[in-house]
Amino acid sequence: MEFKALRVPSLNKTVAENLNTVLKQLTGVKKFEITLETQELYIMFDENQVGFQTLAQEMAKAGCSLKNIDAALLL
């Protein structure tokens, strides 16, 4: 499954570092890209290993809550 946030206003250097740490450690995350310049976030994950709700909770702990994302796709 893929999650792509097209505009993440809260995405700054600190949040990006927190996300990087969380996503590297989260079982089931296969690939991720954080682009500060355009405030975009892309996460590819195996939903059999990590559910979207868990992913969203971990993102929120890192400072990137779903409710603060202007546009996103879940494929």
N, C-alpha and C positions, 0 to 999 in steps of 0.2 A: 504494500500500500504506500501511497505517496501523499505527503502533505506539503503544500506550497503556499506560503504567506507572501502576498504580493506587496503589502505595505504594512510594516510593523513600526509605528512611531516610537515605541519604547526601545527599539534596537539601537543601542549605543555600544561603545567599547566594553564597558563593564558587563552589560547583559550578554553580549556576544561571548565574552570569556566564560561567564557562568554557564551559558548554553553549551559551549564547547566541552566543558568539563562534564556536565550532566549527560549529554548525548553520547560522549565517548564511553561512558560507564554503563549506559542503559542497554541491557540485553535486548536484542531484536532490532536495534537501529543499525541498518546496513550501510547507509551513506547519508551525509548531511553537508549542506553548504550554507554559510552565513555571509551575506553580502551587505556590509555596512553602508556603502555608498548609495545603494538603492533601497536599503532597509528591507531586503528580501531574505526569506528563510525557506530552505528546501530540506525535507527529511524523508528518506525512504526507510520504511520499517516493515518488519514481518509481524503482521497482526496476530499470528499464532504464538508469538513470543512476548509481544507487548501490545496491549490494547490502546486504542486512541485516547481513552479516558486517562489512563496512566501517563501516556505521553504528554497530554495536556496539563496534568497536574505537575509533572516534573518541569515542564516549560514555565509554568506559573511560578514555581519555587525559584527558578532562575531569573525571574523578572520579566517574563514574556507571556503574559496572560492572554488567552484567546479573546477575551472581551475587549482587549485593546488593539486588536488586529483589524485593520480597515477592510482588507480583502484577502480571501484565502480559498484554496481548492483542496479537496480531499479526493484523491483518485484511487 
